[in-house]
Amino acid sequence: MADAALRDASIFADPIRRAWAPPSGKRISLENSVALLMALDLLALVASGFASAALFARFDRLWSDLVNDLAAIVGLSAALYLLLSHGIGAYRIRKILELGPSLRRLLAALSATFLVLLVIGAATKTTQNFSRGWFFLWIALACSAAPAIRLALIRDRSRRLATGDFVYRALSVGIFAKPLASGEIAAASRGLAQTAQEIELSGPDELAGLADWIARAEIDQIYIVTPWAKAPDVLQQILLLRRFSAEIFVLPEDASIRAHQLGVGMIRDRVALRAADRPIDGWSLFAKRAQDVVVSALALVVFAPVILLVALAVRLDSPGPVLFRQMRVGFNGRAFQVLKFRSMRPQATDLHACRQTVRGDDRVTRVGRFIRRTSLDELPQLINVLRGEMSIVGPRPHALRTRAAGRDLTEIADQYAARHRVKPGMTGLAQVSGYRGELDTSAKVVKRVEFDIHYIETWSTWLDLRIILRTAALVLFDRAAY
């Protein structure tokens, strides 16, 4: 009946016939690998205890006093190791073939075992009954033999995986979308999954037609790529596949939603999908604010003479206020008043940025041209940073009515509003990457937003420091500054 159903499903006939073939390698059982490793680790621990005693007997005439209690102490160490390794997670099935984490957890379990043995010996006042030389030789042998055995076994499994063996057989399905490529699945599973077939379907209801083939091909993992709008329909059809012992992953496809923004949790008995998170939070938020306060305060002290000279030059060059104040969009979309040294004639000042400054702008004063090219006009924004309205590094804030190519900036770039998820900065990744100056084209807006979003998603203290250093280098000469 199953074969007849497959023959009748013309949509699946060709791909299934091509896919139905024996696996190219043998299946590796993680469970069996874990059991083997646990047995070998215990053997290494116990054997090292007896071997160190036999080796140390050549140098210590008290061997006859030690051998009476040797079996008891080694047996206790094995029991402690089993208990502690479970708590540390030294035998997590999914992580057992990851060399770094696997070796670290093994050494942590061994170290904890010997530490507890020392504590028990001290508490019971029995440490004097055993040779310290024997004990430390035992530690050295055990912590060398067990990792060596694990390293050899993991390398053997890795070699087998590279030559066609597999842990999981995967099926990649695309519904109104391209399925995941076998290389993507291999990378996501760290080489454990072998893709049996990639299939494109024209609707969620066609998933049911794959049921018999999934069983015959012994599929362990199913990856389904589909647009967000179709995800509810796909989830309904997945109910028909839950009778199989297979993991099913649904990958909603939407370029505007990034993986790190999403998370699945529980609120009481309801599934909660976190569609966005705070980009900088906790200690990271504290570190960024501390960085802003320290850097801005030091800069105000260091550049105090320059600030006074610029203020005097602006005052003498043309009548009007020294500072220019303009409302701009800041953190969470709130407006704030940015401070700059005035670089235009007072009567030509544009508080709403209805007209952007261009190269050779006749509104800019002689001193204004110099301080704009050297970015000295931005120095008063250090006060904005100290107030907490701005950051040293972040997306540059725009005036409330800034437009490009006659269009509102939010109409040009879909993710423009996401720039406001962090405080605006005196400098930013876009500015040091060559995107400074007027926004006269839609393409420039899109590129600036791309750099700003990338900065927000990859923020780190080191990234901020690199941007600050690159900004300092650009202050001396930047073709985009005018």
Buried (B, 14 or more C-beta within 10 A) or exposed (E): EEEEBBEEBEBBEEBBEEBEEEBEBEEBEBEEBBEEBBEBBBBBBBBBBBBBBEBBBEEBEEBEEBEEEBEEBBEBBBEBBBBBBEEBEBBBEEBBBBEEBBBBBBBBBBBBBBEBBEEBBEEEEEBEBBBEEBBEBBBEBBBEBBBEBBBEBBEEBBEBBEEEBBBBBBBBBBBBBEBBEBEBBBEBBBBBBBBBBBBBBEEBBBBEBBBBBBBEBBBBBBBBBBEEEBBEBBBEBBEEBEEBEBEBBBBBBEEEEEEEBEEEEEEEEEEEEEEEEEBBEEEBEEBBBEBBBEBBEEBBEEBEEEBEEBBEBBBEBBEBEEBBEBBBBBBEEEEBEBBBBBBBBEEEBBEEBEEBBEEEBEBBBEBBBBBBBBBBBBBBBBBBBBEEBBBBBBBBBBBEEBBBEEEEBEEBBEBBEBBBBBBBBBBBBBBBBEBBBBBEEBEBBBBBBBBBBBBBEEBEEEBBBBBBEBBEEBBEEBEEBB
